[in-house]
Amino acid sequence: MDTVSTVASTATSLQTVVVTPTATVTAITPPQCTGTGFELRFTPTVGGRYGLGFINSIGQGIYLMSFQGSSRFSVDANGQITNFYPNDLQPLVIYSSAYPGYLQTAFKSVQLGVSYAGKQTAPVSCVLGPAPTYSLLCTVAGENGGQPLVAALCNSNSFFNYMFLHLPGATTPTGLTCTDISVAASCPAT
């Protein structure tokens, strides 16, 4: 039996599976850094701090805040920004009546037992904009017509320099002190 006949007879005995794509994802390729992922740095620096990093506030949650350095990030198969190291972190925002118009960025994790039970949350999509700046662009369904929200570092009596998102032109709520930031991906200075 020749190769064509073998393939034809094998193909007729297999089930036909039709795969229909539900969406087309155009992921921006992040800066090509050597081995350690990329950093999310402020442009320009804010208060002597230059990047975003993860903080696991035990019993409270996992958040992004400003650091002297930066955590290492990568992009998953859907173009979403994630921790460079293997994890099950799922990005979301937390709504609070105490801070109207400002949404706190956070991450839930089954592995770490962080779920924000009892709080109003929504998924957030954070991706990189096009080269050469690779700006951080975050959207939340139902907010700002699907357009990116403004990133800010906010302080209160209970946290310091945590990342929030808000509508352009939103007034800073009472109890928060915030600075709008611009964030871009770049390779670590190693």
N, CA and C atoms as a LAMMPS dump frame, in Angstrom:
ITEM: TIMESTEP
0
ITEM: NUMBER OF ATOMS
570
ITEM: BOX BOUNDS ff ff ff
-5.0000000000000000e+02 5.0000000000000000e+02
-5.0000000000000000e+02 5.0000000000000000e+02
-5.0000000000000000e+02 5.0000000000000000e+02
ITEM: ATOMS id mol type element x y z
1 1 1 N 0.85 -1.172 0
2 1 2 C 0 0 0
3 1 3 C 0.896 1.235 0
4 2 1 N 0.603 2.199 -0.867
5 2 2 C 1.444 3.398 -0.903
6 2 3 C 1.018 4.383 0.193
7 3 1 N 1.822 5.432 0.396
8 3 2 C 1.585 6.392 1.479
9 3 3 C 0.237 7.086 1.367
10 4 1 N -0.152 7.467 0.138
11 4 2 C -1.422 8.168 -0.059
12 4 3 C -2.588 7.27 0.333
13 5 1 N -2.546 6.006 -0.048
14 5 2 C -3.626 5.077 0.298
15 5 3 C -3.699 4.864 1.802
16 6 1 N -2.54 4.75 2.457
17 6 2 C -2.516 4.553 3.905
18 6 3 C -3.139 5.743 4.622
19 7 1 N -2.768 6.943 4.217
20 7 2 C -3.32 8.146 4.83
21 7 3 C -4.818 8.236 4.579
22 8 1 N -5.251 7.925 3.362
23 8 2 C -6.671 8.003 3.024
24 8 3 C -7.481 7.005 3.837
25 9 1 N -7 5.766 3.984
26 9 2 C -7.775 4.782 4.736
27 9 3 C -7.767 5.107 6.226
28 10 1 N -6.664 5.639 6.737
29 10 2 C -6.611 6.043 8.141
30 10 3 C -7.56 7.206 8.393
31 11 1 N -7.594 8.157 7.49
32 11 2 C -8.441 9.338 7.649
33 11 3 C -9.913 8.98 7.669
34 12 1 N -10.335 7.982 6.889
35 12 2 C -11.755 7.627 6.866
36 12 3 C -12.182 6.932 8.146
37 13 1 N -11.231 6.363 8.906
38 13 2 C -11.606 5.68 10.136
39 13 3 C -11.571 6.601 11.359
40 14 1 N -11.114 7.83 11.202
41 14 2 C -11.05 8.775 12.314
42 14 3 C -12.296 9.643 12.369
43 15 1 N -12.633 10.117 13.576
44 15 2 C -13.742 11.05 13.714
45 15 3 C -13.348 12.402 13.147
46 16 1 N -14.32 13.093 12.608
47 16 2 C -14.077 14.445 12.131
48 16 3 C -14.362 15.41 13.269
49 17 1 N -13.399 16.264 13.572
50 17 2 C -13.552 17.26 14.622
51 17 3 C -13.448 18.629 13.975
52 18 1 N -14.461 19.444 14.176
53 18 2 C -14.458 20.792 13.626
54 18 3 C -14.174 21.763 14.763
55 19 1 N -13.147 22.566 14.594
56 19 2 C -12.786 23.559 15.596
57 19 3 C -13.136 24.932 15.05
58 20 1 N -13.973 25.639 15.779
59 20 2 C -14.376 26.982 15.366
60 20 3 C -13.807 27.985 16.352
61 21 1 N -12.927 28.878 15.891
62 21 2 C -12.387 29.866 16.829
63 21 3 C -13.477 30.827 17.288
64 22 1 N -13.428 31.186 18.579
65 22 2 C -14.435 32.106 19.11
66 22 3 C -13.966 33.553 19.068
67 23 1 N -12.665 33.752 19.038
68 23 2 C -12.145 35.12 18.992
69 23 3 C -10.725 35.104 18.459
70 24 1 N -10.329 36.187 17.878
71 24 2 C -8.962 36.331 17.418
72 24 3 C -8.231 37.239 18.39
73 25 1 N -7.136 36.745 18.941
74 25 2 C -6.361 37.522 19.893
75 25 3 C -5.079 37.977 19.218
76 26 1 N -4.853 39.26 19.204
77 26 2 C -3.611 39.796 18.672
78 26 3 C -2.786 40.265 19.853
79 27 1 N -1.887 39.412 20.282
80 27 2 C -1.072 39.737 21.45
81 27 3 C 0.156 40.528 21.026
82 28 1 N 0.455 41.556 21.772
83 28 2 C 1.67 42.327 21.541
84 28 3 C 2.832 41.531 22.116
85 29 1 N 3.876 41.341 21.34
86 29 2 C 5.065 40.669 21.841
87 29 3 C 5.805 41.631 22.756
88 30 1 N 6.092 41.2 23.981
89 30 2 C 6.776 42.102 24.913
90 30 3 C 8.226 42.316 24.501
91 31 1 N 8.912 43.232 25.167
92 31 2 C 10.333 43.396 24.88
93 31 3 C 11.038 42.053 25.051
94 32 1 N 11.959 41.751 24.176
95 32 2 C 12.668 40.473 24.248
96 32 3 C 13.812 40.578 25.252
97 33 1 N 13.543 40.17 26.476
98 33 2 C 14.529 40.248 27.545
99 33 3 C 15.155 38.869 27.717
100 34 1 N 16.362 38.819 28.21
101 34 2 C 17.075 37.555 28.337
102 34 3 C 16.72 36.843 29.63
103 35 1 N 15.899 35.821 29.546
104 35 2 C 15.693 34.883 30.628
105 35 3 C 14.891 35.277 31.847
106 36 1 N 14.576 36.54 32.051
107 36 2 C 13.948 36.915 33.317
108 36 3 C 12.64 37.672 33.162
109 37 1 N 12.04 37.682 31.994
110 37 2 C 10.825 38.451 31.805
111 37 3 C 11.132 39.933 31.717
112 38 1 N 10.08 40.746 31.736
113 38 2 C 10.262 42.194 31.641
114 38 3 C 9.774 42.863 32.918
115 39 1 N 10.109 44.134 33.062
116 39 2 C 9.661 44.925 34.202
117 39 3 C 8.597 45.908 33.74
118 40 1 N 7.736 46.321 34.65
119 40 2 C 6.765 47.379 34.382
120 40 3 C 7.234 48.607 35.144
121 41 1 N 7.821 49.55 34.397
122 41 2 C 8.435 50.729 35.007
123 41 3 C 7.587 51.971 34.79
124 42 1 N 7.66 52.877 35.765
125 42 2 C 6.97 54.16 35.648
126 42 3 C 7.737 55.052 34.681
127 43 1 N 6.997 55.808 33.882
128 43 2 C 7.633 56.764 32.965
129 43 3 C 6.994 58.132 33.169
130 44 1 N 7.573 59.026 33.966
131 44 2 C 8.853 58.947 34.679
132 44 3 C 8.692 58.273 36.041
133 45 1 N 9.798 58.188 36.806
134 45 2 C 9.739 57.586 38.133
135 45 3 C 8.795 58.395 39.028
136 46 1 N 8.282 57.734 40.06
137 46 2 C 7.332 58.379 40.977
138 46 3 C 7.888 58.278 42.395
139 47 1 N 8.202 59.418 42.975
140 47 2 C 8.681 59.436 44.359
141 47 3 C 9.906 58.581 44.596
142 48 1 N 10.815 58.533 43.625
143 48 2 C 12.031 57.743 43.779
144 48 3 C 11.84 56.254 43.545
145 49 1 N 10.633 55.851 43.233
146 49 2 C 10.36 54.433 42.953
147 49 3 C 10.152 54.288 41.461
148 50 1 N 10.595 53.153 40.903
149 50 2 C 10.518 53.107 39.454
150 50 3 C 9.699 51.977 38.859
151 51 1 N 9.125 51.068 39.65
152 51 2 C 8.38 49.999 39.008
153 51 3 C 7.288 49.392 39.85
154 52 1 N 6.474 48.547 39.193
155 52 2 C 5.389 47.831 39.861
156 52 3 C 5.853 46.451 40.307
157 53 1 N 5.353 46.034 41.449
158 53 2 C 5.667 44.709 41.944
159 53 3 C 4.486 44.123 42.689
160 54 1 N 4.512 42.805 42.859
161 54 2 C 3.463 42.105 43.592
162 54 3 C 3.737 42.189 45.082
163 55 1 N 2.677 42.386 45.86
164 55 2 C 2.776 42.275 47.31
165 55 3 C 1.662 41.347 47.769
166 56 1 N 2.032 40.352 48.574
167 56 2 C 1.051 39.436 49.14
168 56 3 C 0.822 39.884 50.575
169 57 1 N -0.256 40.617 50.774
170 57 2 C -0.606 41.108 52.099
171 57 3 C -1.388 39.992 52.796
172 58 1 N -0.713 39.226 53.626
173 58 2 C -1.277 38.021 54.23
174 58 3 C -2.632 38.321 54.868
175 59 1 N -3.629 37.542 54.466
176 59 2 C -4.975 37.702 54.989
177 59 3 C -5.762 38.817 54.323
178 60 1 N -5.101 39.626 53.505
179 60 2 C -5.766 40.742 52.834
180 60 3 C -5.897 40.516 51.336
181 61 1 N -4.828 40.088 50.678
182 61 2 C -4.877 39.865 49.241
183 61 3 C -3.535 40.066 48.571
184 62 1 N -3.544 39.939 47.248
185 62 2 C -2.348 40.111 46.426
186 62 3 C -2.588 41.334 45.549
187 63 1 N -1.683 42.295 45.621
188 63 2 C -1.873 43.573 44.945
189 63 3 C -0.629 43.964 44.157
190 64 1 N -0.782 45.011 43.322
191 64 2 C 0.358 45.652 42.676
192 64 3 C 0.633 46.946 43.413
193 65 1 N 1.9 47.209 43.68
194 65 2 C 2.282 48.459 44.328
195 65 3 C 3.606 48.934 43.762
196 66 1 N 4.014 50.144 44.137
197 66 2 C 5.283 50.668 43.638
198 66 3 C 6.435 50.102 44.457
199 67 1 N 7.548 49.879 43.756
200 67 2 C 8.76 49.373 44.393
201 67 3 C 9.96 50.16 43.903
202 68 1 N 11.049 50.066 44.65
203 68 2 C 12.308 50.638 44.192
204 68 3 C 12.734 49.912 42.919
205 69 1 N 12.43 48.63 42.845
206 69 2 C 12.696 47.831 41.656
207 69 3 C 11.393 47.484 40.968
208 70 1 N 11.263 46.224 40.535
209 70 2 C 10.033 45.767 39.887
210 70 3 C 9.988 44.258 39.949
211 71 1 N 8.779 43.703 40.012
212 71 2 C 8.629 42.266 39.826
213 71 3 C 8.903 41.962 38.365
214 72 1 N 9.064 40.69 38.048
215 72 2 C 9.267 40.279 36.661
216 72 3 C 7.936 39.77 36.12
217 73 1 N 7.609 40.205 34.909
218 73 2 C 6.338 39.885 34.276
219 73 3 C 6.575 39.192 32.945
220 74 1 N 5.53 38.526 32.456
221 74 2 C 5.532 37.957 31.112
222 74 3 C 4.124 38.128 30.552
223 75 1 N 3.919 37.639 29.345
224 75 2 C 2.619 37.726 28.687
225 75 3 C 2.143 36.308 28.431
226 76 1 N 0.883 36.004 28.802
227 76 2 C 0.37 34.652 28.574
228 76 3 C -0.116 34.497 27.134
229 77 1 N -0.668 33.333 26.814
230 77 2 C -1.102 33.026 25.443
231 77 3 C -2.188 33.969 24.938
232 78 1 N -2.919 34.613 25.845
233 78 2 C -3.979 35.548 25.455
234 78 3 C -3.513 37.001 25.431
235 79 1 N -2.215 37.22 25.653
236 79 2 C -1.69 38.58 25.653
237 79 3 C -1.811 39.287 26.985
238 80 1 N -2.327 38.596 28.012
239 80 2 C -2.494 39.197 29.34
240 80 3 C -1.161 39.223 30.083
241 81 1 N -0.924 40.303 30.791
242 81 2 C 0.287 40.405 31.595
243 81 3 C 0.121 39.536 32.836
244 82 1 N 1.158 38.779 33.155
245 82 2 C 1.12 37.896 34.311
246 82 3 C 2.499 37.844 34.958
247 83 1 N 2.571 37.242 36.127
248 83 2 C 3.838 37.047 36.811
249 83 3 C 4.735 36.172 35.941
250 84 1 N 6.021 36.468 35.876
251 84 2 C 6.971 35.691 35.078
252 84 3 C 7.07 34.258 35.586
253 85 1 N 6.957 34.075 36.897
254 85 2 C 7.105 32.756 37.488
255 85 3 C 5.771 32.017 37.448
256 86 1 N 5.796 30.681 37.287
257 86 2 C 4.544 29.912 37.185
258 86 3 C 3.608 30.214 38.359
259 87 1 N 2.327 30.411 38.042
260 87 2 C 1.375 30.798 39.072
261 87 3 C -0.045 30.581 38.572
262 88 1 N -0.997 30.784 39.447
263 88 2 C -2.412 30.726 39.051
264 88 3 C -3.092 32.071 39.318
265 89 1 N -2.318 33.156 39.329
266 89 2 C -2.876 34.479 39.612
267 89 3 C -3.868 34.892 38.537
268 90 1 N -5.034 35.395 38.963
269 90 2 C -6.058 35.887 38.046
270 90 3 C -6.335 37.35 38.385
271 91 1 N -6.058 38.279 37.437
272 91 2 C -6.218 39.697 37.736
273 91 3 C -7.682 40.113 37.838
274 92 1 N -7.935 41.057 38.731
275 92 2 C -9.286 41.593 38.898
276 92 3 C -9.196 42.99 39.485
277 93 1 N -10.326 43.649 39.548
278 93 2 C -10.421 44.921 40.268
279 93 3 C -11.451 44.75 41.373
280 94 1 N -11.25 45.514 42.436
281 94 2 C -12.172 45.496 43.571
282 94 3 C -12.892 46.839 43.62
283 95 1 N -14.23 46.773 43.604
284 95 2 C -15.052 47.975 43.739
285 95 3 C -15.238 48.259 45.223
286 96 1 N -15.241 49.534 45.582
287 96 2 C -15.464 49.91 46.972
288 96 3 C -16.313 51.168 47.021
289 97 1 N -17.365 51.14 47.833
290 97 2 C -18.197 52.343 47.975
291 97 3 C -17.409 53.463 48.654
292 98 1 N -16.34 53.112 49.36
293 98 2 C -15.501 54.125 50.006
294 98 3 C -14.685 54.921 48.992
295 99 1 N -14.436 54.316 47.81
296 99 2 C -13.619 54.971 46.781
297 99 3 C -14.35 54.962 45.443
298 100 1 N -15.453 55.716 45.318
299 100 2 C -16.226 55.691 44.073
300 100 3 C -15.386 56.147 42.88
301 101 1 N -15.518 55.395 41.795
302 101 2 C -14.801 55.731 40.565
303 101 3 C -13.378 55.223 40.519
304 102 1 N -12.868 54.719 41.629
305 102 2 C -11.51 54.171 41.68
306 102 3 C -11.59 52.676 41.957
307 103 1 N -10.903 51.88 41.159
308 103 2 C -10.942 50.422 41.256
309 103 3 C -9.56 49.915 41.646
310 104 1 N -9.488 49.16 42.724
311 104 2 C -8.192 48.649 43.171
312 104 3 C -7.831 47.388 42.396
313 105 1 N -6.626 47.344 41.836
314 105 2 C -6.181 46.141 41.13
315 105 3 C -5.729 45.106 42.15
316 106 1 N -6.033 43.845 41.86
317 106 2 C -5.679 42.757 42.768
318 106 3 C -5.609 41.457 41.97
319 107 1 N -5.251 40.375 42.653
320 107 2 C -5.151 39.06 42.02
321 107 3 C -5.738 38.025 42.954
322 108 1 N -6.565 37.123 42.4
323 108 2 C -7.032 36.004 43.213
324 108 3 C -6.178 34.789 42.87
325 109 1 N -6.124 33.844 43.795
326 109 2 C -5.29 32.664 43.62
327 109 3 C -5.851 31.518 44.441
328 110 1 N -6.145 30.411 43.779
329 110 2 C -6.595 29.216 44.489
330 110 3 C -5.433 28.659 45.302
331 111 1 N -4.237 28.606 44.685
332 111 2 C -3.054 28.066 45.37
333 111 3 C -2.761 28.791 46.678
334 112 1 N -2.947 30.101 46.684
335 112 2 C -2.636 30.892 47.871
336 112 3 C -3.859 31.177 48.737
337 113 1 N -5.035 30.68 48.331
338 113 2 C -6.251 30.852 49.12
339 113 3 C -6.753 32.284 49.18
340 114 1 N -6.571 33.033 48.092
341 114 2 C -7.001 34.435 48.055
342 114 3 C -8.179 34.564 47.101
343 115 1 N -9.372 34.961 47.616
344 115 2 C -10.571 34.992 46.766
345 115 3 C -11.378 36.29 46.854
346 116 1 N -11.155 37.128 47.86
347 116 2 C -11.9 38.383 48.061
348 116 3 C -13.4 38.129 48.243
349 117 1 N -13.731 37.068 48.964
350 117 2 C -15.127 36.74 49.243
351 117 3 C -15.81 37.924 49.921
352 118 1 N -17.027 38.201 49.482
353 118 2 C -17.802 39.285 50.062
354 118 3 C -17.519 40.653 49.465
355 119 1 N -16.566 40.73 48.529
356 119 2 C -16.27 42.01 47.878
357 119 3 C -16.756 41.971 46.439
358 120 1 N -17.169 43.122 45.917
359 120 2 C -17.589 43.203 44.52
360 120 3 C -16.338 43.318 43.659
361 121 1 N -16.147 42.327 42.776
362 121 2 C -14.969 42.303 41.912
363 121 3 C -15.384 42.139 40.455
364 122 1 N -14.459 42.406 39.558
365 122 2 C -14.66 42.181 38.126
366 122 3 C -13.306 41.864 37.509
367 123 1 N -13.293 41.02 36.468
368 123 2 C -12.02 40.738 35.799
369 123 3 C -11.464 42.007 35.155
370 124 1 N -10.147 42.109 35.124
371 124 2 C -9.478 43.223 34.451
372 124 3 C -8.558 42.63 33.393
373 125 1 N -8.481 43.297 32.267
374 125 2 C -7.596 42.875 31.186
375 125 3 C -6.461 43.883 31.084
376 126 1 N -5.238 43.446 31.363
377 126 2 C -4.067 44.319 31.248
378 126 3 C -3.128 43.742 30.201
379 127 1 N -2.879 44.518 29.167
380 127 2 C -2.031 44.095 28.053
381 127 3 C -0.99 45.182 27.793
382 128 1 N -0.077 44.882 26.87
383 128 2 C 0.921 45.866 26.467
384 128 3 C 0.483 46.548 25.19
385 129 1 N 0.694 47.847 25.124
386 129 2 C 0.474 48.588 23.889
387 129 3 C 1.61 48.292 22.916
388 130 1 N 1.561 48.882 21.736
389 130 2 C 2.553 48.58 20.704
390 130 3 C 3.955 49.116 21.023
391 131 1 N 4.954 48.512 20.348
392 131 2 C 6.34 48.979 20.443
393 131 3 C 6.412 50.377 19.849
394 132 1 N 7.323 51.2 20.2
395 132 2 C 8.46 50.885 21.07
396 132 3 C 8.198 51.152 22.551
397 133 1 N 7.037 51.724 22.92
398 133 2 C 6.815 52.1 24.321
399 133 3 C 6.264 50.975 25.18
400 134 1 N 5.498 50.048 24.601
401 134 2 C 4.906 48.935 25.359
402 134 3 C 4.17 49.436 26.606
403 135 1 N 3.319 50.419 26.451
404 135 2 C 2.582 50.986 27.587
405 135 3 C 1.598 49.974 28.155
406 136 1 N 1.37 50.048 29.456
407 136 2 C 0.401 49.198 30.132
408 136 3 C -0.995 49.74 29.859
409 137 1 N -1.88 48.892 29.322
410 137 2 C -3.258 49.275 29.005
411 137 3 C -4.198 48.322 29.733
412 138 1 N -5.012 48.843 30.646
413 138 2 C -5.928 48.002 31.421
414 138 3 C -7.372 48.414 31.168
415 139 1 N -8.214 47.426 30.902
416 139 2 C -9.637 47.67 30.678
417 139 3 C -10.47 46.771 31.583
418 140 1 N -11.656 47.257 31.917
419 140 2 C -12.62 46.501 32.711
420 140 3 C -13.939 46.558 31.957
421 141 1 N -14.554 45.401 31.722
422 141 2 C -15.835 45.358 31.003
423 141 3 C -16.849 46.264 31.689
424 142 1 N -17.55 47.068 30.88
425 142 2 C -18.575 47.953 31.413
426 142 3 C -18.056 49.279 31.938
427 143 1 N -16.746 49.489 31.892
428 143 2 C -16.15 50.739 32.376
429 143 3 C -15.489 51.48 31.215
430 144 1 N -15.761 52.762 31.063
431 144 2 C -15.118 53.63 30.075
432 144 3 C -15.31 53.139 28.64
433 145 1 N -16.437 52.515 28.363
434 145 2 C -16.728 52.065 27.005
435 145 3 C -15.712 51.086 26.456
436 146 1 N -15.065 50.326 27.33
437 146 2 C -14.067 49.355 26.892
438 146 3 C -12.707 49.955 26.598
439 147 1 N -12.573 51.274 26.786
440 147 2 C -11.282 51.942 26.565
441 147 3 C -10.419 51.823 27.828
442 148 1 N -9.086 51.918 27.667
443 148 2 C -8.21 51.805 28.838
444 148 3 C -8.53 52.839 29.914
445 149 1 N -8.385 52.407 31.149
446 149 2 C -8.558 53.28 32.304
447 149 3 C -7.21 53.905 32.666
448 150 1 N -7.238 54.922 33.503
449 150 2 C -6.016 55.593 33.947
450 150 3 C -5.468 54.846 35.161
451 151 1 N -4.169 54.563 35.157
452 151 2 C -3.522 53.916 36.3
453 151 3 C -3.05 54.987 37.277
454 152 1 N -3.152 54.68 38.56
455 152 2 C -2.719 55.616 39.599
456 152 3 C -2.138 54.841 40.772
457 153 1 N -1.213 55.471 41.484
458 153 2 C -0.733 54.944 42.757
459 153 3 C -1.47 55.695 43.841
460 154 1 N -2.076 54.949 44.77
461 154 2 C -2.894 55.582 45.807
462 154 3 C -2.449 55.151 47.198
463 155 1 N -2.597 56.086 48.144
464 155 2 C -2.289 55.851 49.551
465 155 3 C -3.535 56.109 50.387
466 156 1 N -3.637 55.367 51.486
467 156 2 C -4.679 55.618 52.481
468 156 3 C -4.059 55.334 53.844
469 157 1 N -4.884 55.287 54.869
470 157 2 C -4.362 54.936 56.193
471 157 3 C -3.959 53.474 56.287
472 158 1 N -4.459 52.624 55.37
473 158 2 C -4.185 51.192 55.487
474 158 3 C -3.282 50.625 54.396
475 159 1 N -2.953 51.39 53.363
476 159 2 C -2.03 50.883 52.336
477 159 3 C -1.24 52.034 51.736
478 160 1 N -0.116 51.696 51.108
479 160 2 C 0.805 52.696 50.589
480 160 3 C 1.196 52.361 49.154
481 161 1 N 0.896 53.268 48.222
482 161 2 C 1.288 53.147 46.814
483 161 3 C 0.768 51.889 46.118
484 162 1 N -0.502 51.551 46.359
485 162 2 C -1.14 50.45 45.64
486 162 3 C -1.681 50.984 44.316
487 163 1 N -1.699 50.122 43.287
488 163 2 C -2.191 50.557 41.981
489 163 3 C -3.713 50.47 41.916
490 164 1 N -4.316 51.568 41.488
491 164 2 C -5.749 51.663 41.229
492 164 3 C -5.944 52.022 39.763
493 165 1 N -7.158 51.838 39.257
494 165 2 C -7.557 52.286 37.923
495 165 3 C -8.757 53.202 38.086
496 166 1 N -8.854 54.229 37.235
497 166 2 C -10.012 55.119 37.312
498 166 3 C -10.343 55.677 35.938
499 167 1 N -11.551 56.225 35.819
500 167 2 C -11.968 56.88 34.58
501 167 3 C -11.156 58.154 34.381
502 168 1 N -10.872 58.519 33.129
503 168 2 C -10.172 59.782 32.889
504 168 3 C -10.963 60.941 33.507
505 169 1 N -10.283 61.809 34.23
506 169 2 C -10.921 62.982 34.824
507 169 3 C -11.651 62.732 36.129
508 170 1 N -11.645 61.494 36.627
509 170 2 C -12.347 61.195 37.884
510 170 3 C -11.7 61.943 39.048
511 171 1 N -12.529 62.402 39.972
512 171 2 C -12.054 63.101 41.161
513 171 3 C -11.572 62.084 42.185
514 172 1 N -10.411 62.343 42.771
515 172 2 C -9.87 61.435 43.786
516 172 3 C -10.807 61.403 44.989
517 173 1 N -11.241 60.215 45.405
518 173 2 C -12.169 60.112 46.537
519 173 3 C -11.534 60.558 47.854
520 174 1 N -12.372 61.027 48.763
521 174 2 C -11.926 61.365 50.11
522 174 3 C -11.315 60.118 50.741
523 175 1 N -10.206 60.294 51.413
524 175 2 C -9.545 59.16 52.057
525 175 3 C -8.417 58.569 51.234
526 176 1 N -8.296 58.995 49.979
527 176 2 C -7.198 58.531 49.129
528 176 3 C -6.344 59.715 48.704
529 177 1 N -5.068 59.487 48.586
530 177 2 C -4.142 60.421 47.954
531 177 3 C -3.549 59.666 46.78
532 178 1 N -3.763 60.171 45.554
533 178 2 C -3.376 59.416 44.363
534 178 3 C -2.532 60.246 43.408
535 179 1 N -1.67 59.561 42.678
536 179 2 C -0.861 60.153 41.621
537 179 3 C -1.047 59.309 40.372
538 180 1 N -1.544 59.922 39.286
539 180 2 C -1.67 59.187 38.028
540 180 3 C -0.282 58.809 37.529
541 181 1 N -0.186 57.628 36.933
542 181 2 C 1.109 57.133 36.47
543 181 3 C 1.021 56.641 35.038
544 182 1 N 2.153 56.629 34.389
545 182 2 C 2.307 56.006 33.087
546 182 3 C 3.274 54.851 33.301
547 183 1 N 2.926 53.679 32.791
548 183 2 C 3.727 52.479 33.024
549 183 3 C 4.052 51.843 31.689
550 184 1 N 5.309 51.425 31.52
551 184 2 C 5.726 50.784 30.278
552 184 3 C 6.626 49.593 30.581
553 185 1 N 6.608 48.614 29.686
554 185 2 C 7.437 47.422 29.838
555 185 3 C 8.831 47.686 29.302
556 186 1 N 9.83 47.208 30.022
557 186 2 C 11.207 47.299 29.544
558 186 3 C 12.023 46.177 30.173
559 187 1 N 13.165 45.897 29.588
560 187 2 C 14.01 44.819 30.097
561 187 3 C 14.717 45.253 31.375
562 188 1 N 14.933 44.297 32.293
563 188 2 C 15.636 44.619 33.536
564 188 3 C 17.044 45.126 33.255
565 189 1 N 17.495 46.045 34.072
566 189 2 C 18.87 46.549 33.957
567 189 3 C 19.765 45.644 34.793
568 190 1 N 20.21 44.53 34.195
569 190 2 C 21.04 43.577 34.96
570 190 3 C 22.444 43.535 34.443
